[in-house]
Amino acid sequence: MRILVVYGTSEGHTRDLSERAAGWLRAEGNAVTIGDASVDAARLVPADYDAAFLAASLHIGRYQAALVDYARRHHAVLNAMRSAFISVSDTCALNSAVFRLSSASRLLL
């Protein structure tokens, strides 16, 4: 399966979680493309994939603007395909966030 992982990050935690999820998905035999919405948005076209993960961290009640813009721009395609949004918060422990992310990846596939 071709899977797209797009993330927004402020301090790198969401990038780290997204890279870890991409590794798990690759280990299952999937072709995974990963990118930062603030840098790589133009090359990350969800219609080119079978499934998509979007991940962003919540800071003072807001997600990264680049990821929000990306989701709005591609909402029709994302809603028509297998997709998931992962919300990362600094208030949760890393291990529980990784557990939820791995659980979400299993549900998507």
N, C-alpha and C positions, 0 to 999 in steps of 0.2 A: 504494500500500500504506500502511496506517496502522501507524506504528511508534512504540513507546514506548521512551524512553531514561530509565532511572532510575539515579542514581548516589549514591554515598556519598563524601564528601571531607573531608579534615582541613585541608588547606592550599590547596585550590583547584585543584590540578593535574588531578585526575580530573574536576572540573566543566569545566575548560577543554578537556580531551580529548573529553568527552561533547558539549559544545557544537560542537566542530569536527566530530565525526562526524555530529551532527544536521544541520549545514550541508551536508555531503556528501550525506547521504541526501535532504535537501530538494532539492538541485540535481539529483538523479536523478528528481524528480517525486513523491516520497513525502510524505505528511502526517505530520509528526513532532511528538510531544509529549515534552518533556523536563522532568525534575524531580528535586529533591534528596529522597532518601528520608527525611531527617530533618525536612523541612519540608512536603513535598507528598504524602506517602504516601497519604493518604485519597482524593485525587482521581486517583491513578495506578492505575487498575484494568486489569490486563493483559488480561482477557477482552474489553475494548472494542477491542483492537488485533489486527492480523494477525501482528505480530512484536514482539519485545522484546529490548532490550539492557540488561543490568545491569552496572554498572561500579563498582568499589571499589578503594581503595588499601590496600595492605598496610603496616601500621605495627606493628613489634615482634611480628610473627606473627599479627596480627589485622586483620580488616576492620572498617569502621565498623558499630557495633551496629545502627543504623537500617536499613542496607542488608541486613544479615544477617536481621533481623526481617522485613523486607519479603519477601525471598526465601523464607523459611520459611513465611510466611503465604500466599504465592501459588504455592508450589512445584508444586502439581498442575496449575494452569493453565499455568504457565511450561513445564513438562515436556511438555505436550500441544501446544504451539505452537512456531513457529520462535522460538528464543531463543538468546542467547549471553551468557556472563559474561566480562567483561574485567577482569583483575587488573592493577592499576597498582602499580609499585614505584618508589620513589625511587632505586633502584640502577641503573635503566636510563635511558639518555639519552632526552630528550623526542622526538627525531626517530625513534628506533627504536620507541618506544611508539606514536607517531602512525602509523607504517608498519603496525605490527601491528593497530592499531585499524581502519585503512582496509581492510586485508586481511580482517579478521574481518567487516566490513560487507559485503564482496563475497561472502563465503561464505554469509552469512545470507540474502542476497537471491537 
